[in-house]
Amino acid sequence: MGMNDLEDFRESVGESGPVAVVGGRTHWTVGGNPTDDTRLVSAPVGIDSFDPSEMTVSVKAGTTLKDLNEELSRYRQEVCLEGSSETTVGGALMIGTDGIRRNLIGSVRETLLQAEYVDAKGKLIKAGGPTVKNVTGYDLCRLLVGSLGTLGLVGRVILRTRPQSEKSVWLQGGLQPEEARHVCFQPSSLLWNGKETFIQLEGYGIDVDSEVLKLKNLGYEEMGTKCPISIPRFRHKFVNGMCLDGGIVDVYSSILYKSTEAAEPQHSNEVVRLGNKVRTMFDPSGRLNPGRDPYRAGP
């Protein structure tokens, strides 16, 4: 990849006309489709630099999570972005949803340290900094996460990496979610199907083995390294007392995964008004991803 990738990306976005970035299309319909007259462009691809000792990676937004994870895993590191093999780094950030391992690896917003994006006027903007200490003023990076590309079209980012766990294991048993939370020390995942809890433990081998033994004494069964249940595709907000109706609850995030699509979320008028005001500040003419609305996206 050449040094002019971002400049080429900026030129392809241009200064006028409706435009959107297309990646792996794995979450293309979230928040609505772009309008028919929207011009589609591609973000640059490639890993610019990776410093395992600093635990940061500079990567272009069109790079797939599969390619990024393959490079990081050579040094036993990972980033907290989830998706299919075709999902791009930029796509995962613009959707902004956290996976079931958030309790261990943190949120998507905490992962993004710096973003270089093209704004509505066609200018290349840099937000954030390569380390946490460098970030001053408004934290635009966190604003970009989950924005569905309505505030800027991201070309390159610096992400925080973390060590891969030495050992990972899933267990299945009959404790209620609240009981399970108090028995384990920070499981990375805790799922509930209304009858049983499914617990993922990760960390140093000796610590995981100790927790496994504790759970086995409470009747839990070790299920291997892969999640023993299939997690449905659609995310719903879970509230205590709701009928699971065949769904799976992520206990830590209060997300209910179901096979049926969620109803459009309801937000207060004040929240929507503030969101629209921010969007207008960033994109007065509404040319970035017209037709998409982050407030129509699910939890």
N, C-alpha and C positions, 0 to 999 in steps of 0.2 A: 504494500500500500504506500502510495506516495504522500509527500508532505501537504499536497494541495487538496486532499480528500474533503476537508471541511469547507474550503473555498468553493470547490465544485458543488458541494451540497448546498451551500448558500446561494450559488448562482441558479441551481435547479429549482430552489424554492422561489426565488425572485422577489419582487417588491409588490406585486399586485395579483389579484385573482384568487379564488378559493383553492386551497391546497391542503393535502394531508400526506403523511408518511405511511407507506405500506410496508409491513414486515412479513411475519410468518402467517398472518391472518388467523391466528389461533384464538384471538378474542375480538375479532373484527366488528361484531355487532354490539359490543358492550356500550351502553350509553347512546345507541342510535347509529345508523349508517351515515357517512358523509353524503351531502347532497349530490345529485347526479352530475352537476357541472364542476365538481371538485377534481382538480388535477392531482394525480398520485405521483409521488417521488419516493425514492429509496434512500435510506440513510447509509453512510459509509460503513464498511465492514473491516474488522481486524482488531487484534490486540496490540496496542501501541507499546505498552510497557507494563511489567509486573515485577514488583519488588517484594519477594516473600518476607524479607526481614522487616520491611515497613508495613506489611500486610495491607497494601493498596494495589489496585490494578487500574490502568487507564485503558479503556476499551471503547471502540466505536459502537454506536447505537444499533447498527444493523447486524451485529454479530449475534449468532444464535447462542442460547444458553448452553447447548450441547458443546459447542466449540470452546466456550469460555470455561465451562466446568472441566473439560478434558485437560486444558492447560493448567488450571489451578490444582487439580487433583494430583498432578505430577509432583507437587510440593506439599501434598496433603493439606490443602486449603480449599475453601469454598466461599461462595457469597450467598446471601439470603434472598435469592430470586428463584421463583419456582415457575414451572411451565413445562410444556412438551418440548421435544427435541427441536421443533421448528420455531418455538417462541424466541423472539429477539430480546436483547437486553433493553432496548428502548421501549419495546412493547410491554415488557414486564413492569418497567418503571411507570409508564403512563397509565397502566391499569392499576398498579399500586396495591394489590391485595396481598395480604400475608398468608403464608402457608400454615400447615398444621404444626410445624416445628418452631413457631415464633417464640415460644416460651424459652427456648434455648438459644436460638440464633438471632433473635431480635426482629425488628420490623424493617420493611423496605425503606421507609423514610430515614431510618438510622444508617442505612447502608450507603446511600448516595452522598458523597462528600463534595463533588464538583460536577457541574454540567456546563457544556458549551452548546448553545442552542441558537437557532435562527429565529429572530422575533418577527412580528407582523410587518415590520418595515423592510425586512430582508437583511437585517444587520446581524452579525455574529456576536453573541453576548456570552460572557463567562460569569457563572454564578457559583458561589461557594469557594472552597479551597482544598488543596490536596491533603490537608490534615485538619482535624477538628479545631485545633488552636488557631488556624488561619481564618476561620469563618467569623466575619464581623458584619454588623448591620442586619438587614432583613435576610432571613434564611430562605432565599428563593428556591433553593434545591427542594426543600420539603414541600413547597407550594407546587412545584412541577409534578411531583409524584402523585399519581392518581388523577391528573388533570385531563387525561385523554388527548393530549396534544393541543389543547385549546389555548394555552398560554405561550407556547413556543414549541418549535420542532427540534428535538434534541439530536445532536450529531455525535457527540462524544461525552463520556462521563468518567469520573474517577470513583471507584467503589471501594468500600472497606471490605476486606476479606477476613476470614476467621479460620482457626485450625479445624480440620476435620476431626471428628471424634475417634478415639482409639477403638472403641467398641460400641456397637449399637444392637439393641435387642427389643423385640416386642413381646408383651405378655398379655394374656387374656384371663379375666376372672370376674367374680361376682360382686365386688364392692360397689357401693354407690359412689357417684363422682366425688362428692364432698369427702367421703372417707378416704378414697384413693388419693386425693390431693394432699391429705395430711400424713399419709403413710410414706409417700415417696419424697425424696429431696429433688425438686426441680426436674421432673420428667420433661422430655422435649415435646411429647405429645400425649394428650389424654382425651380419648374419644369415648362416646357412650351411645349405645343403640337402644336405650330404654330398659335393657335387661343386664347387659354386661359392660364393663369398661375395658378398653384396650389401651395399654400404656407402653409408650416407647421410652426406653432409657438409653442415654448416650453419655459418653465420657471416658475417663480412664478405666481400663479393664477391671482393676481391683475394686473401684467404686461401683461400677455397674454390677459386678458379681455379688457384692454385698447387698445391693438393693434387690437383685433378682432373688436371692435367698430369702430375704424378708417377705417378698410377695409370694413366693412359693409356699412359705409357711402359712400364708393366708388363703391358700387354695388356688393361686394363680398358676397358669400353664405357660411355659416358654414357647413362643411361636416363630422364632427365627428373626432374620434381619429385615424382612419385607413386611409391610403393613398387612395384617391377616384379613382385613375386610376391604371390600371395594367401596371407595368414597364417591358418592354421586357427584354430578357435575355442578349443580346449581346451588348458590349460596343464599340462605335466608337468615334474617336476624332471629336468634332464639331468645325467647323470654320464658322464665320459669312458669311451668304449668301448661306450656304448649304441647299439643299432641305431636309426637315425633313422626307418626305416619310413615314408618319405614325409612326414616332419615337417620343420619349420623350427626351427633353434636360434637363439635370441637369445644371442649369444656372451658379452655382458657380464653378463647376469643368470643364465646357465645354465638358461634356461627353454626347454623343447622344446614347440613348438606343434604339436598333432596334431588330426586330425578325429575322433578317438575320445576319449571321456571318460577322465580319469585315475582310477586306483584311489584309494580314500580314503587320505589320507596317514597314515603311522604316526608317532606321537610317543612319547617316553619317558614313563613313568608320572609322573616328577617334573615334567615340563613340563605335562602335563595337570592334575596336582594343583594346581600353582601357578596355572594359568589358572582352574580352578574356584574356587579360593580367592578370587582377585580378583573374579570374577563374583559370588560370594556376598557379598562386601563391598559391592559396588555395588548389588546387587539380591537381597536375602535371600529374597524370596518368589518369585523367578524369573518376574516378570510381563513383563519386557521381551524381546520376540522369543522366547517359549518355543518349543522345537523347533529353534532354530537353534544351531549350534555352530561357532565360528570354526576350531576344530581339525579339523573335517571338510572345510573348504574346501581347495582345491588350493593350489599354491605361488603 
